[in-house]
Amino acid sequence: MTDQFSFTVAATDGAARTGEIRMPRGVIRTPAFMPVGTAGTVKAMYPEQVKALGADVVLGNTYHLMLRPGAERVARLGGLHAMMQWPYPILTDSGGFQVMSLAGLRKLDETGVRFQSHLDGSTHLLSPERSIEIQGLLGSDIQMQLDECVRLPAPESAIESAMRLSLRWAERCRIAFGDQPGKAMFGIVQGGDIPALRVESAKALVGLDLKGYAIGGLAVGEPQATMLAMIETVEPHLPTHKPRYLMGVGTPDDIVQAVSRGIDMFDCVMPTRAGRHGMVYTRHGRLNLRNARFAEDNSPLDPDSTCPAANLYSKAYLHHLVRAGEILGMMLLTWNNLSYYQDLMAGLRKAIAAGRLADFIGETREGWEKAER
Ligand SMILES: N#Cc1ccc(CCNc2nc3cc4nc(N)[nH]c(=O)c4cc3[nH]2)cc1
């Protein structure tokens, strides 16, 4: 039976690629940005809106969904796609990163990570096997291995032990995942800011012959230059015919820089979280709509955007909604930000296909510089 998961590179421009991941639930156009739908919802958005903006895949979180509503409950209710009315691909993160960011008391050892829920203090064990089981119960199409992500800066010993533990967990996840036609399990390259450990991690994961490879352990406090250097270190050791996913990234500039270095997939809470806090991303850069200078600015965010949140409503009205804490403010700014991110990805895909990525990046960054400060 032909594998129902395929990745095709349609064109390249330097290290950058544009192509498609084909899965039973749909096609993911790459480079792709995955809106974050942490607890089974892309906050402040209807799923139809998210799709209409051009998103082909959204991200869900094992950590949040296992605590509430619970993985077995989601399965009993027909799975995450049915519950959230998103019939397209869903990628789920494996939970380890969120445990370390959010949970109460936690203890990590070879078995997995034991932690207290940040919701009610109940105790849980997340092992590689349980993480894959949960992602299966949710109905996830692309499942991430359980890994240990170390915040930077960190001692080399901590980075090394986390990388080796993550490799052992990758093998356990691979066994637990088994053979699920039409679904995929991605490995996660660790190794912090240490090139030799990054290369060792990448080579070992490639040896497991997985469907795709994420670069983890970045966007954890390091300078952008360090993040980009680690991508350049790892990329040559990843197969060109499989997707590369940079976890938790990032700002528009992070994304264009990483795409030019060969990354195919991204996720970040930035556009949605920033939108809920009054920050907007536009072709002209980032604006803080709480700023009093917008109080009587009757111009829209971007008259050339196809998104009504950008081409219809005035900055003055959006400023008012944000200052008043109105729910519509969160909705409109989230809508604008995700629209901008998806337009950026569409522009990147088009530029790579036309062999003009460097020009596109130059024009895009020039536009950001024009932002009213
Ligand atoms: N607003 C906002 C905002 C908040 C946080 C961030 C940084 C997100 N960075 C990040 N997410 C990650 C998820 C991850 N998941 C896993 N399983 N492994 C990782 O190494 C990993 C690394 C990550 N790095 C970026 C923007």
Ligand as a Chemical Component Dictionary entry (heavy atoms), coordinates in Angstrom:
data_LIG
# 
_chem_comp.id                   LIG 
_chem_comp.type                 NON-POLYMER 
_chem_comp.pdbx_formal_charge   0 
_chem_comp.three_letter_code    LIG 
# 
loop_
_chem_comp_atom.comp_id 
_chem_comp_atom.atom_id 
_chem_comp_atom.alt_atom_id 
_chem_comp_atom.type_symbol 
_chem_comp_atom.charge 
_chem_comp_atom.model_Cartn_x 
_chem_comp_atom.model_Cartn_y 
_chem_comp_atom.model_Cartn_z 
_chem_comp_atom.pdbx_ordinal 
LIG N1  N1  N 0 4.360  35.470 22.703 1  
LIG C1  C1  C 0 5.146  34.640 22.705 2  
LIG C2  C2  C 0 6.126  33.596 22.684 3  
LIG C3  C3  C 0 6.253  32.734 23.772 4  
LIG C4  C4  C 0 7.234  31.750 23.750 5  
LIG C5  C5  C 0 8.051  31.609 22.637 6  
LIG C6  C6  C 0 9.116  30.612 22.621 7  
LIG C7  C7  C 0 8.596  29.245 22.206 8  
LIG N2  N2  N 0 9.779  28.438 22.059 9  
LIG C8  C8  C 0 9.775  27.101 21.996 10 
LIG N3  N3  N 0 8.656  26.342 21.994 11 
LIG C9  C9  C 0 9.120  25.054 21.975 12 
LIG C10 C10 C 0 8.440  23.841 22.024 13 
LIG C11 C11 C 0 9.203  22.646 22.081 14 
LIG N4  N4  N 0 8.565  21.445 22.161 15 
LIG C12 C12 C 0 9.306  20.310 22.292 16 
LIG N5  N5  N 0 8.667  19.123 22.398 17 
LIG N6  N6  N 0 10.655 20.347 22.305 18 
LIG C13 C13 C 0 11.364 21.479 22.199 19 
LIG O1  O1  O 0 12.631 21.426 22.243 20 
LIG C14 C14 C 0 10.623 22.703 22.082 21 
LIG C15 C15 C 0 11.287 23.930 22.000 22 
LIG C16 C16 C 0 10.531 25.086 21.956 23 
LIG N7  N7  N 0 10.912 26.393 21.952 24 
LIG C17 C17 C 0 7.912  32.457 21.543 25 
LIG C18 C18 C 0 6.940  33.450 21.568 26 
# 
loop_
_chem_comp_bond.comp_id 
_chem_comp_bond.atom_id_1 
_chem_comp_bond.atom_id_2 
_chem_comp_bond.value_order 
_chem_comp_bond.pdbx_ordinal 
LIG N1  C1  TRIP 1  
LIG C1  C2  SING 2  
LIG C2  C3  SING 3  
LIG C2  C18 DOUB 4  
LIG C3  C4  DOUB 5  
LIG C4  C5  SING 6  
LIG C5  C6  SING 7  
LIG C5  C17 DOUB 8  
LIG C6  C7  SING 9  
LIG C7  N2  SING 10 
LIG N2  C8  SING 11 
LIG C8  N3  DOUB 12 
LIG C8  N7  SING 13 
LIG N3  C9  SING 14 
LIG C9  C10 SING 15 
LIG C9  C16 DOUB 16 
LIG C10 C11 DOUB 17 
LIG C11 N4  SING 18 
LIG C11 C14 SING 19 
LIG N4  C12 DOUB 20 
LIG C12 N5  SING 21 
LIG C12 N6  SING 22 
LIG N6  C13 SING 23 
LIG C13 O1  DOUB 24 
LIG C13 C14 SING 25 
LIG C14 C15 DOUB 26 
LIG C15 C16 SING 27 
LIG C16 N7  SING 28 
LIG C17 C18 SING 29 
# 
